[in-house]
Every structure is written in structure tokens, then in C-alpha cells.
């Protein structure tokens, strides 16, 4: 029977604080490294918040940096609050999730992982 455990994104600073997207080009800021192997899975939930005075494009590099295969782009509106950008998608194999934005230091990320162990 599978077990579930809720965990912080591995790129989260101490005490669960926001991850500041400090990169504006690929390869982006580290958000999470998925569980190793092929049988366990990470269900990844990522939220983004724009702290700037203008809308900003955010790019998520999901498991790699190939364009368009691994990229998800979303515009985060100013003062929109937390916007869901990764809705429980699955990843494993030690693959990495990174993010970069149109302007560095304007997007914060937070979220969690439901680790599913077979």
C-alpha cells in the first residue's frame, strides 16, 4: 500500500519561507529535486506571487530545460496573490524543477510536495 508524506519543496529556505526567483534566464533558481528512482513519486504543488508593480512572466523548467518539452510559462499579475502554477503534477527520477522570471527578484514561490512511496 502506498504511503503519502507532505514535505517542503527541497529548494525552500529555512522554516518554509518563500523561494525568491533570483534568475531571469535558464538555468533558473532551484525549486525542487524530485525523489530518486522510478517507483516513488513526488506530487508537486507550486504557487507563485508577483511582488512587482507590473505583470511578470514566470517560466518553470520541469524536469529539464528543453524548449518546449520541459517549459511552462505563465504571466503572474501584479497584486494577484498566490497563483497556482504547478497543480499536483508528478515527477521522480531525481529530476529537477527550476524557475526564472522576466525580471529577477520579483517573483516568490512557495508550495509543497506529497511524496508517494510505493
N, C-alpha and C positions, 0 to 999 in steps of 0.2 A: 504494500500500500504506500502511495506517495505521501511525503510529508512536506509541509509548507512552513517557511520561516521568513518573516518580514525583516529586511535589512536596509541599511542606508546604501545609497549609491556609493561605490568604492572611491569615487573622487571627492566625496563630501569632506569638507574640513571638520575639525573637532566639534563635537557636540551637535552635529546635524545642521550646521549653518549653511547658508547658500553657497553654491559654487559660482564664482564670478567668471563669466566667459571673457577671458582676457586676450583671446586671439581673434584676429579678423581675417585670417587666411587658413587654408588647410596646411598642415595637420593641426586641428583645433585643440581646445582645452579638454583634458581628460575628464570624462563624466563617470564612466563605469567600465570595469573589466568583468566580463561575464564569467560564470563558473566554467571551469575546465571540463573537458570530456564531452561525450555525446549523449549520455543518458539523463543527467541532471539538466535543469533549465532555469534561467532567470526570466521572470515576467517583469518587464521594466516599465515603470511609470515615471515620466519626466514632465515637469511643469516649468514654464519659463515666465519671467516677469521683466518688462521693459522699464527701466528707471530713467530713461531719457525723455526729452521733451518732444521728440519726433518718433514716428514708427520706425522700427528696425527689423531687417531681415535676419533670421537665425537659420543656420544650416546645421543639421545633425548628421554626423558621419556614423552610420550604424553598421558596425562590424568591419568597416573598411573605408577606403577613400575613393573608390571607383565612381565615376560620374557617367551615367545616372544611377547605377545599380545600388549604391550604398548611401545615397544622399537624400535627405528630406529637407525641404525649405519651407519656412513659414514666416510670415510677417507678423511680428508682435507689436500690437498697437500701444501707443503711449498710454499710461494710466489704465491699462486693461486689467490689471491684477494678474493673478496666476492663470496661465493659459496652458491647457493640456497639449503637449507636443509629441508624446510617446504613450499611446494608450494601452499599456499592458502587453506590448509585443515581446516575443520570445527570442532569446539568444543564449548560446552556450559556446563551447569550444575555446574558451578564453579570449573570444573576440572583444574588441574594444569599441566603446561608444565615445565619440568626441563631439565638440560643438565649436563653431566660430560664428561671429556676427559681423554685420556690415561695419560696425564700429566697436572697438574693444572697450570693455569695462562698462557697458550699458545694459547688458542682459544678465540677470541672475537665474540660476537653475536650482531646483530642488526636486526631490522625489524619493522613490524607494524601489526596492526590488522584492518581489515574492520569489524566494528561492524554492524551487520544486525539486525534491530529491526522490529519485525512484526507489 
